[in-house]
Amino acid sequence: MTATAGLAGWRALRPEDVPAPRAALDEAAFRAVYADPPAIVRPTRVYHLGHSLVGPDMPVMLAAALGHGFDSQIGWGTSLRDHWQGEVKGLEATRLADEALAGGGYDAVILTEMVELKDAIRWHASANHLAKWVARARTGNPQARVLLYETWHRLDDPAGWLDRIADDRAALWEAALLRPALAEAGGVIHVIPGGPVLAAAVRAAEAGALPGIPDRRAFFTDEIHPSDLGAWLIAMTHAAVLSGQSPEGLPARLPKRDGTLAGAPSDAVAVALQRLVWIEVAGYPPTGIRAG
């Protein structure tokens, strides 16, 4: 499954086909949304809507780690708009999103936007469709916790992989996606900081702090898709945000979709990465985690 496979049709769109961006929360209003996070109740059932950076294995790892049930709808590089319109290439679903969310059986709904995020924002009205999916999730279950999974771009991005992750958070994920979606949908959308956690892990590995993990390539199978280690790390990031607790102590070896066990870090490296996850999650207020 390639992250760009679902992008083939976007260039056919014309600017006039794309809704104008909505007014966004200003910086102060955005920060106020996350100023007083509620207590977190660990979910019993989770829904994932996304693409190959969710992947087939990470939701299975996450469910095994936290003990919840889940369903998903995944496509090839599919945007939130294409999921909304039912234009999902390479569709794999345990339960279709419209039916699933209307039924209200999920206490956590995790959404993500396609890569390249800049193209999604420009051509696929990302903020509008994030707000639509948030509203749909809340219609089915007004108490559902809705989360945005912050991903990453290709390792060979000419702007620099680490630089893009640092720069894209404020410029794209927050200003162009979250802030206008919050203005339209109201309430709270929490964030699962996948890209920033991977960036922190890469910095640690390349500083020699993770024995046996020499560099960023250990976390990937190609220029963008996570390896077993990368999927495990992203599962730990989801687990921290969903549970409101450090993932330290969760298993280092978890099952994949085919029932086999994923490759795992050593126990010492697993603990180091789990602590790193918690630092990143607890240090970013939109996760909804109370620091300290």
SULDABEL-V376760 format. One record per run of one state. SS is the DSSP state (H for helix, E for strand, L for the rest). FROM is the first residue (numbers start at 1). LEN is the number of residues. If there is no record, write none. Layout:
SS&FROM&LEN / SS&FROM&LEN
//
This chain:
L&1&4 / H&5&3 / L&8&2 / H&10&3 / L&13&2 / H&15&3 / L&18&9 / H&27&7 / L&34&11 / E&45&6 / L&51&7 / H&58&9 / L&67&2 / E&69&6 / L&75&5 / H&80&6 / L&86&6 / E&92&2 / L&94&3 / H&97&7 / L&104&4 / E&108&4 / L&112&5 / H&117&7 / L&124&2 / H&126&15 / L&141&4 / E&145&6 / L&151&10 / H&161&25 / L&186&4 / E&190&4 / H&194&13 / L&207&9 / H&216&4 / E&220&1 / L&221&5 / E&226&1 / L&227&1 / H&228&16 / L&244&11 / E&255&1 / L&256&5 / E&261&1 / L&262&5 / H&267&16 / L&283&2 / H&285&3 / L&288&5
//
